[in-house]
Amino acid sequence: MTIALTRPRTVRSRSLRLGRPGVVLAGLFLIVALLAAAWPSLFAGDPLQADPLHGLETPSGSHWFGTDQLGRDVYARVVHGARHSLSIGVSATLIAVGTGILLGLIAGLSHKIADEALSRSFDALSAFPLVLLALLFIAIAGTGTTSLIVAIGISLVPHFARVVRAQTFVVRRAAYVTHAVAFGSSKSRLVVRHVLPNVLGPIPVLAVLGLGEAILLAAGLSFLGMGPQPPSPEWGAMISEGRGYLHIAWWASVLPGVVVTATIISLTVVGRFLQRRFEGREHA
């Protein structure tokens, strides 16, 4: 009986120890990516400097990621592209979080008819693939960085709105809210002082995971030519520019794709770790 009880704990602690290096590596990669987005000149030179005489050179000591068809340094473009890709992802996620919190609160605090209408809207939007929703908005508003950010933000709104609505239903039935109502608190004061602070708990975790989705969606739409236009060194646009040279210069397209993948995986690893900590399934 003692062995049966202690073995799962041993296995769990061992798995946690094995999982921590992955979280640390993911966190370090994200720190470097954020530094590259904030101060790209610390890591690389001019991403637009072309040298046609040295086009499509293989990765080397002088060009770590090789050069593209115009002789531009792919490493420099990847580093400077972090600002474009991360800023698009962060901006879209902020739009989704702000709008999702607002709509989720309205749905959770409204009467049944309004709540039902908003809930069905969330369900309908969630039934569509994110790419399809973003493409629909871009088809209406046009291409460009601003349209891309808004399109991705709107696509991610249901993820946050549904969670906030569910949390609001739980909080509004809590004893401390009932007591506040009994003591005559106004509805606005009730929302600001009691409801809102207690429904925001899971939002930071969801925002980290949503950021990975936003970056992936931004890269995919930019690949299709609906984001920042060349010569902007955006990751998805770089992959698109280099795809015509895959058979002779794979690095121009593959290496930016590796960076996109590493960024999304790192955000997912850190987000899942934070989620386990929030749910009490991970201990220091």
Secondary structure, DSSP 8 states (H G I E B T S, - for coil): -HHHHHHHHHHHHHHHHHHHHHHHHHHHHHHHHHHHHH-GGGT---TT---GGGTT----SSSTT-B-TTS-BHHHHHHHHHHHHHHHHHHHHHHHHHHHHHHHHHHHHS-HHHHHHHHHHHHHHHHS-HHHHHHHHHHHH-SSHHHHHHHHHHHHHHHHHHHHHHHHHHHHTSHHHHHHHHTT--HHHHIIIIIHHHH-TTHHHHHHHHHHHHHHHHHHHHHTT-SS-TTS--HHHHHHHHGGGTTT-THHHHHHHHHHHHHHHHHHHHHHHHHHHHTT----
